């Protein structure tokens, strides 16, 4: 189970550390590929592809590193972390927690949706999938239901 703790009535979920390490390795490999392409004078289209790959893997790895744990919950509310922001929301401002299942192109997908209200009243929809949570979103929703007063 990917849950990071169950002490003092708190639970947390994150991208598995092995996945984050793999993303960093892929970012380094793509950066090496880009360097090799530039050094050999390959065409600029190859540079673009390698550069986009390196940037994409680096951003995903940075997000997985910085936003740990991605979701944390306890008796006082939930905390959601992203690459550039962290929000703590008391349960009174958590409007809805639901699991959305979709089926497209022959493949099913399940995500956890959190409808939150900031202190100033602005609504925020947070969507988290299995890669961000490290666990099935339905199991996370069940755990949140148990923690919610």
N, C-alpha and C positions, 0 to 999 in steps of 0.2 A: 504494500500500500504506500502511496506517495504522500500521505498526510504527514506534515512536519510537526508533530506534537499534539498532545491532547492533555496538557497540564492546565490546571486552574480554569477548566471550562473553555479553553481556547483551542481552536483548530486552525491550521494553515495549509495552503496548497501552493505549489510552485512547479515550474518546468523542471523535470528531472536534471540533476547536475550533469549526468553523462551526456544528455542531449545538448546542454549548453557548451560543454567541452567540445563536442563534435562540431557545433556551429563555429566555434573559434578556430578549430583546425581547418574547416572548409573555407573560412574567411582568409586564413593565411595561405592556403593552397591557391585560392582564386587571385590573391594579391601576387603570389609568385608567378602564376600564369600570366597576369597582366604585365609584370616586369619582363618576363621572357618575350612576350609579344612585342613590347616596346623596344626591347634590346635587339630583336631580330629585324625590326623594321616592317613587321606585318601590317596588313591593311588596318585602317582606323575602325572598321566595323568590328573586327576582332577585339580591339582595345575596348570598344564600347561594351561589348558582351562581357568580357572579363571584368571590366570596371564595375558594371552593374551587379554582377555576381558577387564580387568582393564586397561592395557596399551593402548589398542585401544581407549577406551572411553576417557581416560585421554588425549591422543594426539589430538583427535578430539575436545575435550573441550578446550584444550590449544590453538589450532589453531583458534577456533571460538572466543576466548577471545583476543588473541594477535593481530589477523589480523582484526581489526575493524577500519574503514570500509574495506571490502574485495576489493572493486573496487570503485574508486572515479574518477570523470571526471569533467573537466572544460574547459574554452576556451584555456588554455595553454597545455592541454594534459590529460593523464590518470595516475593514481597511482594504482598499484596492490600490495596488501599485502598478504603475506603468513606467516606461522609460523616462518620461519627463515630469511626471506628477505622482503624488500620493494623496489619497483622500480617505479620511476616516468619516464614516457616516453612522450616526446612532440609529438603532433599529426603528425609531419613530420616523425617520426620513427614508427608510427603505420601503418604497411603495409596493414593489412586487419582486418575487424571485420565481423564475419559471425556467423550465427546460423546453427547448425548441428542437424538434426533430424534423429534418428535411430529407428528402430522397430525390436526388438529381443525377442524371446520367448513370443510372445503375448503382449509385453509391449513397449510402446513408450517412448522415452527419448529425451530431448532437452537440448543442451549445447551451451554456448557462447564461440567461439574461437577467441582469439586475437593473431594476428601475430605481434610481436614486434621486434625491433632491438635495442640492447644495444648501448651505446655510442661508444664502440669499434667495432661495426659491427656484433657482434654475434646475431644470430636470436634466439628468444624465443617464444614458443607457450604456451599460457596460456589458459587453459580450465576451465570454471566455469559453474556450474549447478545451478539449482534452490536452493539447500540447501545452497550454498555459497553466493548467491545473495539475497535470500529472496524474489525473484520476478521472473516472467517468463523471461527466457533469451531473448525471442523475444522482449519483452517490453524494456528490458535493451538495446538491440541492437538499437531499434528505438530511445531511448533517446540519445545514443551515436552518432547516425547519426545527430540528431538535434544539439548537442553540437560541433560536429567536424566542424572546419572552412572550 
